[in-house]
Amino acid sequence: MAAANKGDLRTFCVDLDQIPEYVNDFTLWKLVINIFAEPPRRNKLRHVNTLDDIVRLLKGAQKIIVLTGAGVSVSCGIPDFRSRDGIYSRLAMDFPNLPDPQAMFDISFFTQDPRPFFKFARDIYPGKFKPSPCHRFIKLLEKHNKLLRNYTQNIDTLEKEAQIERVIECHGSFATATCTRCDHKVNADAIRDIVLAQKIPLCEKCHANEGDSVSTDDLGCETTNYKDLVHSGIMKPDIVFFGEGLPDTFHEAMTADNSECDLLLVIGSSLKVRPVALIPSSLPANVPQILINREPLPHCHFDVELLGDCDAIINHICRL
C-alpha cells in the first residue's frame, strides 16, 4: 500500500490541524481505513426487550462473552482520565509538549519522551486496587461454566486479581514489562518501586552497572535525550499503545469464539477503540447483545440497554 500523507487526507475532508506532527504515514492510513470501514448496523432481536429477558438469557446461556471497559473499575478507585481534575488534565499542565493527553499512549510519542507515561503509570500500577462487583460477577459466570471469554480493554490487571482465568487482555496490561532494546522481560513487581517513584526503569541487561532507573529530571529538557534513552533500553510495561498491534491471543480467541458465543454482555465500555469495538458487529446476528453502561452508545444497536452504575445494575440482576 502506498504511503499516505497529510496532503492526501484533504481529499477525505480531514482537518489537518487536528493531526499531530509525530503521527507517521502508517498511522495515517489506518485512520483513513477506520473512517470508511464502518460495519453494517445490527438489527435488534424482537424477542429480547426486558430485564426478565436478560435474566432468562443469563440462566440459559452457556457460552457468554463479556466485553468490559473502564466502567467496571470505576468503583475500585482507579483514577478518572477525562474529568476536569483527571489524569489527562494534570498531564497537560505538567507536559506542555504533549500535543494531546492521549498521546502518552502513542508509541511514536513514547519513543520520543516516555516521561508523561511514567508519571501516569504510578496512579494505576497493580497492587493498589481490589476487584469490583462487576469483576466478581464475571468470575461467578466462570465458576458456573457459563463464561466463554472475558475480553477486557482495561490494563489494570483486576481481572487477574479477581482470578478470572478465561480472560483476554486486549490492550495488554501492567503485569509484565519488556525492554525497548533487547526484549528482556520482567514481571510488575521487579520495577514496582521505580514506577511508584515516577522514575524511568532501565533494562538490567542493557544498563548493567549503571543503576536501575533514571529520574525524569536528570536529562534536561531536550526530547532527543529521552529518545536516546528509550533506544538504549528501558522497561516498557506490556500495554498496547496506539500504533502497536493487539496481541495474537486476541485475534486467535476471537476466531475461535465467534461461532461459539450465545450471549454478549458489554459492561462499562464506550466501544470507541478498534478493533475491540468491532466485537459486537463480528458476532452472528442471532446472538443477543446486552449493554450495561452509564451512557447509551448511539453507534451500536443492542437488544437491551441497562443504563446507570454498573455495579448497582449487576447487584440488582444477581438478586433476581
NUBA-706535 format. One record per residue (C-alpha): residue number from 1; residue in three letters; chain; x, y, z. Coordinates in steps of 0.001 Angstrom, whole numbers, plus 524288, in hexadecimal, padded with zeros to 5 digits. Layout:
k,r,c,px,py,pz
NUM,ALA,A,X,Y,Z $
...
END
This chain:
k,r,c,px,py,pz
1,MET,A,80000,80000,80000 $
2,ALA,A,8052B,80D5E,7FC6B $
3,ALA,A,808DD,8167F,8075E $
4,ALA,A,7FEBC,82096,80B4B $
5,ASN,A,801DF,82E97,80E77 $
6,LYS,A,7FA4E,83A0E,813D3 $
7,GLY,A,7F83C,83F72,80649 $
8,ASP,A,7F13C,832E7,80263 $
9,LEU,A,7E7FD,83472,80DE4 $
10,ARG,A,7E282,84145,80899 $
11,THR,A,7DAE9,838AB,7FF15 $
12,PHE,A,7D3D8,83287,80A9D $
13,CYS,A,7D076,83FBE,810EA $
14,VAL,A,7D96A,83D20,81C6A $
15,ASP,A,7DD0B,848EC,824BE $
16,LEU,A,7EBD4,848D5,82376 $
17,ASP,A,7ED86,851B2,82F43 $
18,GLN,A,7E86B,846A9,837C0 $
19,ILE,A,7F33B,83D2D,8339F $
20,PRO,A,7FF7D,83DFF,83C42 $
21,GLU,A,80C7C,83F23,83527 $
22,TYR,A,811AF,8328F,83B35 $
23,VAL,A,80711,82A06,834DF $
24,ASN,A,80DCE,821D0,82A88 $
25,ASP,A,808F3,81DCD,81D04 $
26,PHE,A,804F7,81022,8214C $
27,THR,A,7FC49,815B1,82BF7 $
28,LEU,A,7F63E,81F37,8224E $
29,TRP,A,7F22B,813F6,81984 $
30,LYS,A,7EC11,80CFF,82511 $
31,LEU,A,7E42C,81934,827F3 $
32,VAL,A,7DF23,8198A,81A0C $
33,ILE,A,7DB9A,80B1B,81A4C $
34,ASN,A,7D45B,80C95,82730 $
35,ILE,A,7CC68,817E7,821CB $
36,PHE,A,7C752,81008,81647 $
37,ALA,A,7C6E6,80254,81C12 $
38,GLU,A,7BA7B,80445,82408 $
39,PRO,A,7B391,7F723,825F5 $
40,PRO,A,7A50E,7F5CF,822B3 $
41,ARG,A,79BAE,7F948,82DAD $
42,ARG,A,7964C,7ED7F,834E4 $
43,ASN,A,78794,7EB46,8359A $
44,LYS,A,781C5,7E9FA,8432C $
45,LEU,A,77C1E,7DCCC,8470F $
46,ARG,A,76D6E,7DE4C,848F2 $
47,HIS,A,76C58,7D437,853CE $
48,VAL,A,77677,7DA81,85CDA $
49,ASN,A,770FE,7E6BA,8633A $
50,THR,A,77023,7E650,87205 $
51,LEU,A,777CF,7E3C0,87E6D $
52,ASP,A,77085,7D6D0,87FB3 $
53,ASP,A,7758C,7D337,87225 $
54,ILE,A,78378,7D601,8769F $
55,VAL,A,781EC,7CD55,882A7 $
56,ARG,A,77C58,7C295,87A15 $
57,LEU,A,787BC,7C3B2,870A6 $
58,LEU,A,791C4,7C381,87BA2 $
59,LYS,A,78BC7,7B72E,88139 $
60,GLY,A,78B52,7B042,8742A $
61,ALA,A,79807,7B4B8,86DD8 $
62,GLN,A,7A418,7AC1D,86E74 $
63,LYS,A,7ADCE,7B3C8,86612 $
64,ILE,A,7AD57,7C1EE,86AA5 $
65,ILE,A,7B6E1,7CC1C,865BB $
66,VAL,A,7B891,7D76F,86F31 $
67,LEU,A,7BF07,7E374,86954 $
68,THR,A,7C368,7ECFE,873CF $
69,GLY,A,7C8AE,7FACE,8740D $
70,ALA,A,7CC97,80507,87E09 $
71,GLY,A,7BEF6,80551,883FB $
72,VAL,A,7C123,7F881,88B3B $
73,SER,A,7CCB5,7FE50,89291 $
74,VAL,A,7C730,80B92,8965C $
75,SER,A,7C301,8071A,8A3E2 $
76,CYS,A,7D072,8011E,8A652 $
77,GLY,A,7D69F,80E7F,8A79D $
78,ILE,A,7DD46,80EA9,89A57 $
79,PRO,A,7DFCA,81D33,89780 $
80,ASP,A,7D6FB,82365,88D81 $
81,PHE,A,7DD24,8274C,8808F $
82,ARG,A,7D451,8319A,87AC7 $
83,SER,A,7CE61,83971,885EA $
84,ARG,A,7D270,84784,88886 $
85,ASP,A,7DC5C,842E7,8929B $
86,GLY,A,7DF19,835DA,88C20 $
87,ILE,A,7EBEA,8301F,88789 $
88,TYR,A,7EB44,83638,879F2 $
89,SER,A,7E900,843CB,87F89 $
90,ARG,A,7F485,842BD,888E9 $
91,LEU,A,7FDB1,83D80,87E7B $
92,ALA,A,7FA69,848B6,87555 $
93,MET,A,7FF1B,8522B,87FCC $
94,ASP,A,80B78,84A94,88328 $
95,PHE,A,80F9F,847ED,8751B $
96,PRO,A,80C72,85336,86BEC $
97,ASN,A,8136E,84BF8,860E3 $
98,LEU,A,808D9,84182,8615E $
99,PRO,A,80091,84475,85534 $
100,ASP,A,7F4EF,83D2D,85ADA $
101,PRO,A,7F3D2,8366C,86820 $
102,GLN,A,7F0EE,82970,86188 $
103,ALA,A,7FDF5,82AA1,85A69 $
104,MET,A,8044A,824D4,86680 $
105,PHE,A,7FEAB,817FE,8615F $
106,ASP,A,803F7,81A30,8539C $
107,ILE,A,8100E,81204,850E4 $
108,SER,A,815D4,81C90,84816 $
109,PHE,A,81532,826AD,852E6 $
110,PHE,A,819B3,81CF9,85D4B $
111,THR,A,82635,81A3E,855CB $
112,GLN,A,828F1,828DF,8559C $
113,ASP,A,82535,82BD4,863AA $
114,PRO,A,820B3,8212B,86D2E $
115,ARG,A,81F54,82A75,878C4 $
116,PRO,A,8108C,82D09,877D8 $
117,PHE,A,80DC7,81E7C,87779 $
118,PHE,A,81611,81B5D,8835B $
119,LYS,A,81001,826AE,88AC7 $
120,PHE,A,802B1,820CF,887F6 $
121,ALA,A,806D7,812C9,88AA1 $
122,ARG,A,80857,81519,89933 $
123,ASP,A,7F9D7,8182C,89A76 $
124,ILE,A,7F539,80B49,894BD $
125,TYR,A,80025,801AA,897CB $
126,PRO,A,7FBB4,7F40C,89C44 $
127,GLY,A,7FAC1,7F0DF,8AAAD $
128,LYS,A,7F374,7FD0C,8AF2C $
129,PHE,A,7E58C,7F92F,8AB77 $
130,LYS,A,7DBAF,7EE4E,8ADEA $
131,PRO,A,7D1B2,7E87F,8A45C $
132,SER,A,7C408,7EE2B,8A351 $
133,PRO,A,7B6D8,7E726,8A3F2 $
134,CYS,A,7B74F,7E6C9,8950D $
135,HIS,A,7C41C,7DF3D,89566 $
136,ARG,A,7BE84,7D5E2,89F7F $
137,PHE,A,7B25A,7D3E6,8971F $
138,ILE,A,7BAC9,7CFEC,88B8F $
139,LYS,A,7C233,7C670,8944A $
140,LEU,A,7B515,7C0E7,898B4 $
141,LEU,A,7B14E,7BE73,88A92 $
142,GLU,A,7BE33,7B753,888C5 $
143,LYS,A,7BC29,7AF5D,8952C $
144,HIS,A,7AF20,7AAA4,88FC8 $
145,ASN,A,7B54D,7A728,8829C $
146,LYS,A,7ADDC,7B1C6,87B5E $
147,LEU,A,7B923,7BAB0,87798 $
148,LEU,A,7BE90,7B894,86A0B $
149,ARG,A,7C7EF,7C416,86B31 $
150,ASN,A,7C9C1,7D11A,871EA $
151,TYR,A,7CF82,7DAC9,86839 $
152,THR,A,7D446,7E663,87020 $
153,GLN,A,7D8FB,7F35F,86AEC $
154,ASN,A,7DEA4,7F69F,8783F $
155,ILE,A,7ED08,7F610,87BBC $
156,ASP,A,7EB5C,7F614,88A8B $
157,THR,A,7ECC9,7E71C,88C31 $
158,LEU,A,7E0A1,7E690,894E4 $
159,GLU,A,7DB97,7DAE9,88D38 $
160,LYS,A,7E757,7D334,891DD $
161,GLU,A,7E53B,7D882,89F9B $
162,ALA,A,7D756,7D318,89EC2 $
163,GLN,A,7DD39,7C614,89A37 $
164,ILE,A,7D5F6,7C643,88D37 $
165,GLU,A,7DD13,7BC2D,884F3 $
166,ARG,A,7D61A,7BD3F,877DC $
167,VAL,A,7DA3F,7CB43,87593 $
168,ILE,A,7E060,7D20C,869F4 $
169,GLU,A,7E72F,7DEC7,86D48 $
170,CYS,A,7E4B8,7E518,86021 $
171,HIS,A,7ED68,7F0C6,862B5 $
172,GLY,A,7F783,7E97C,86AB9 $
173,SER,A,7F9F6,7ECD7,878FF $
174,PHE,A,803C6,7F154,8830B $
175,ALA,A,8060B,7E341,88765 $
176,THR,A,812F9,7E280,87FFA $
177,ALA,A,81CAD,7EBD6,8799E $
178,THR,A,825FA,7EA2A,86E21 $
179,CYS,A,832AB,7F0FD,86AA1 $
180,THR,A,83163,7FA2F,85F09 $
181,ARG,A,83E90,7F591,859EB $
182,CYS,A,84143,7E734,85D22 $
183,ASP,A,8337A,7E21D,86077 $
184,HIS,A,8379D,7DDDA,86E1D $
185,LYS,A,82AF9,7DBA8,875C7 $
186,VAL,A,82800,7DD41,88452 $
187,ASN,A,81BB5,7DCC3,88C95 $
188,ALA,A,81520,7E8AE,8927F $
189,ASP,A,81B52,7E6E1,89FDA $
190,ALA,A,82918,7E83D,89A4E $
191,ILE,A,82726,7F68F,896B3 $
192,ARG,A,81C3B,7FA1B,8A039 $
193,ASP,A,8243D,802CD,8A94E $
194,ILE,A,82A4C,809EE,89DC5 $
195,VAL,A,81D3A,80CB9,8974C $
196,LEU,A,816EC,810E2,8A41D $
197,ALA,A,82224,81A8A,8A5BC $
198,GLN,A,81E9D,81FF0,8982E $
199,LYS,A,82BCB,81C33,892A6 $
200,ILE,A,82EFA,81580,885CD $
201,PRO,A,83357,8074F,887EC $
202,LEU,A,83F95,80340,88096 $
203,CYS,A,841E2,7F5BF,87B04 $
204,GLU,A,84ADA,7EE48,8843E $
205,LYS,A,8518C,7E7B1,878BE $
206,CYS,A,85376,7F36B,86FE6 $
207,HIS,A,857A7,7FC24,87B3C $
208,ALA,A,85F9C,7F2E0,883A2 $
209,ASN,A,866EB,7FA4A,88E4F $
210,GLU,A,85FF3,806FA,88AB4 $
211,GLY,A,85534,806C1,894EE $
212,ASP,A,84724,8026E,89375 $
213,SER,A,84052,80F1D,88FE4 $
214,VAL,A,84148,81CFD,88B0C $
215,SER,A,83A46,8288D,890E6 $
216,THR,A,83274,83079,88743 $
217,ASP,A,839B4,83C54,88C6A $
218,ASP,A,84756,83725,88932 $
219,LEU,A,8478F,838C4,87A86 $
220,GLY,A,84419,846D5,87808 $
221,CYS,A,838A6,84AFB,86F93 $
222,GLU,A,83CE2,846F3,861F2 $
223,THR,A,83408,83C58,85C6E $
224,THR,A,83F80,83634,85523 $
225,ASN,A,845A9,83276,86228 $
226,TYR,A,839CC,82A6B,865BA $
227,LYS,A,83946,8249F,85827 $
228,ASP,A,84738,81FC7,859DE $
229,LEU,A,843B4,81A64,8672F $
230,VAL,A,83866,8125A,861B9 $
231,HIS,A,84145,80D44,856F6 $
232,SER,A,84B6B,8093B,86117 $
233,GLY,A,841CC,80057,86816 $
234,ILE,A,8372D,803C4,871EA $
235,MET,A,82CA6,7FADE,8777E $
236,LYS,A,81FB0,7FDE1,870EE $
237,PRO,A,813B0,7F7BE,87759 $
238,ASP,A,80D3A,7EE33,86E0B $
239,ILE,A,80139,7F643,86B07 $
240,VAL,A,7FD3E,7F883,85CE6 $
241,PHE,A,7FFE9,8067A,858B4 $
242,PHE,A,7F96B,80D67,84D58 $
243,GLY,A,80175,8097D,8419A $
244,GLU,A,803EA,7FBB1,846A8 $
245,GLY,A,7FCAB,7EF5D,842DE $
246,LEU,A,7F402,7E7E1,84C43 $
247,PRO,A,7F9A1,7DB2B,851AC $
248,ASP,A,7F7FF,7CECC,849A6 $
249,THR,A,7EFF8,7C910,854BC $
250,PHE,A,7E522,7D2D8,851D3 $
251,HIS,A,7E3EA,7CF3F,8437B $
252,GLU,A,7E525,7C0A9,8462B $
253,ALA,A,7DABF,7C106,850C3 $
254,MET,A,7D135,7C8EB,8488F $
255,THR,A,7D2C2,7BF89,83D35 $
256,ALA,A,7CF76,7B436,84636 $
257,ASP,A,7C4AA,7BB01,84DED $
258,ASN,A,7BD47,7C158,842C0 $
259,SER,A,7B518,7B558,83F9C $
260,GLU,A,7B40A,7B07F,84DB2 $
261,CYS,A,7AE57,7BC5C,85492 $
262,ASP,A,79FF3,7BBBC,85884 $
263,LEU,A,79F20,7C8A5,86015 $
264,LEU,A,7A6ED,7D558,86028 $
265,LEU,A,7A7A8,7DE42,86BF7 $
266,VAL,A,7AE5A,7EB67,86A3B $
267,ILE,A,7B125,7F197,87775 $
268,GLY,A,7B6E6,7FF09,879C9 $
269,SER,A,7BC78,801C2,86C47 $
270,SER,A,7BA81,80CBD,86282 $
271,LEU,A,7BEA3,80393,8576A $
272,LYS,A,7C665,80E32,85092 $
273,VAL,A,7D39F,8078D,84F2F $
274,ARG,A,7D52F,7FDCF,84424 $
275,PRO,A,7D677,7F29A,841A9 $
276,VAL,A,7D053,7EF0C,84ECD $
277,ALA,A,7C4DB,7F7FA,84BA5 $
278,LEU,A,7C1DD,7EF3A,84000 $
279,ILE,A,7BF2F,7E325,8484D $
280,PRO,A,7B05A,7E548,848EC $
281,SER,A,7AF2F,7E6CF,83A2D $
282,SER,A,7B7C9,7DADA,837D3 $
283,LEU,A,7AE9A,7D17A,83ECA $
284,PRO,A,7A362,7CA5C,837FC $
285,ALA,A,7971E,7D2C4,8373B $
286,ASN,A,78F14,7C943,83F5F $
287,VAL,A,797D3,7CA7A,84B70 $
288,PRO,A,79103,7D31B,855A9 $
289,GLN,A,798AF,7DF34,85994 $
290,ILE,A,796F0,7E667,8667B $
291,LEU,A,79D0C,7F360,86A8E $
292,ILE,A,79F6A,7F705,878C3 $
293,ASN,A,7A52C,804AE,878EA $
294,ARG,A,7A3D8,8126D,87E4A $
295,GLU,A,7A058,817BF,870E5 $
296,PRO,A,799DA,8127A,86491 $
297,LEU,A,7A24D,80FB4,858B2 $
298,PRO,A,79B4C,81594,84CF4 $
299,HIS,A,7A501,80F81,8436E $
300,CYS,A,7A14B,801C7,847F8 $
301,HIS,A,79461,7FA6C,847DF $
302,PHE,A,7924E,7F208,853F3 $
303,ASP,A,78620,7EA2C,856FA $
304,VAL,A,7851B,7EFCF,864C3 $
305,GLU,A,78C70,7FB2A,86AF6 $
306,LEU,A,78D33,7FBD9,879D7 $
307,LEU,A,7922B,80981,87CD0 $
308,GLY,A,797EC,80DF5,889BC $
309,ASP,A,7A24C,809BA,89368 $
310,CYS,A,7A7CB,7FCC0,88E97 $
311,ASP,A,7A9D8,7F6F8,89C1E $
312,ALA,A,79C0D,7FA94,8A063 $
313,ILE,A,79617,7F48D,8942D $
314,ILE,A,79DE1,7E7F9,895B9 $
315,ASN,A,79A18,7E70B,8A41C $
316,HIS,A,78BCC,7E8B0,8A075 $
317,ILE,A,78C83,7DE2C,895F5 $
318,CYS,A,792D5,7D4A9,89F7F $
319,ARG,A,78796,7D679,8A914 $
320,LEU,A,77D3A,7D2E3,89EF8 $
END
